[in-house]
């Protein structure tokens, strides 16, 4: 059995993650994380060698609808509302420079 989670351990991990926790939060997270680790220990003690791995407990069926053409917005109208348009397309700022 793993040793119980100490408050100092939670404070250390919070410091590594650059989190500032109040004293009340340290107490709360120490208790909550301790419960999570205790549950993980309980799970690891189960004999699951004969259990078949599954991605989902139930068979899934993809529900699709008919692909029906419907009216949509006109390109010119949409481009009128865009902050910047160029050559019939949305113009967006370049985010990457030229390759060296």
C-alpha positions in Angstrom: 0.0 0.0 0.0 1.3 3.5 -0.9 1.9 5.9 1.9 -0.8 8.5 2.4 -0.5 11.8 0.4 1.1 14.5 2.5 0.2 18.1 2.4 3.9 18.9 1.7 3.7 16.8 -1.5 0.7 18.7 -2.8 2.4 22.0 -2.0 5.5 20.8 -3.8 3.6 19.8 -6.9 1.7 23.1 -6.9 4.9 25.0 -6.7 6.3 23.0 -9.7 3.1 23.8 -11.6 3.5 27.4 -10.6 0.2 27.4 -8.8 -0.4 29.6 -5.7 -2.7 27.8 -3.3 -4.2 29.1 -0.1 -4.0 27.1 3.1 -7.6 26.0 2.6 -7.0 24.9 -1.0 -3.9 22.9 0.1 -6.0 21.1 2.7 -8.9 20.5 0.2 -6.6 19.3 -2.6 -4.6 17.1 -0.3 -7.8 15.3 0.8 -9.2 15.1 -2.8 -6.0 13.9 -4.4 -5.5 11.4 -1.5 -9.0 9.9 -2.3 -8.1 9.7 -6.0 -4.8 7.9 -5.3 -6.6 5.6 -2.8 -9.2 4.7 -5.5 -6.4 4.0 -8.0 -4.8 1.6 -5.5 -8.2 -0.1 -5.1 -8.4 -0.5 -8.8 -4.9 -1.9 -9.2 -5.8 -4.6 -6.6 -8.6 -6.0 -8.8 -8.0 -9.2 -10.7 -8.7 -8.1 -14.3 -6.6 -10.6 -16.2 -9.7 -12.2 -17.8 -11.5 -9.0 -18.6 -11.6 -8.1 -22.3 -10.6 -4.6 -23.1 -13.3 -2.5 -24.7 -13.4 1.0 -26.1 -17.1 1.4 -25.2 -19.5 -0.8 -23.2 -22.3 -0.5 -25.7 -22.3 -1.0 -29.5 -22.4 2.4 -31.1 -24.5 3.3 -34.2 -23.7 6.4 -36.2 -26.8 8.4 -36.7 -26.8 10.4 -39.9 -29.3 12.4 -41.8 -30.0 12.8 -45.5 -27.6 15.2 -47.2 -30.1 17.8 -48.5 -29.0 21.0 -50.3 -30.5 24.0 -48.7 -30.2 27.8 -49.3 -27.2 29.4 -47.7 -25.7 32.8 -47.4 -24.5 34.6 -50.6 -20.7 34.9 -50.8 -20.8 38.6 -51.7 -23.1 39.4 -48.7 -20.8 37.5 -46.3 -17.7 39.2 -47.7 -19.3 42.6 -47.3 -19.5 41.9 -43.5 -15.9 40.7 -43.2 -13.4 43.0 -41.7 -11.1 42.5 -44.7 -11.7 40.7 -48.0 -9.4 40.2 -51.0 -10.1 38.5 -54.3 -13.4 37.1 -53.2 -11.9 35.5 -50.0 -11.5 36.5 -46.3 -8.2 38.2 -45.8 -6.4 37.2 -42.6 -3.2 38.5 -41.1 -0.1 36.4 -41.8 1.0 34.6 -38.7 4.2 32.9 -39.9 7.1 34.5 -41.7 8.8 33.3 -44.8 10.8 30.0 -44.4 14.6 30.6 -44.1 
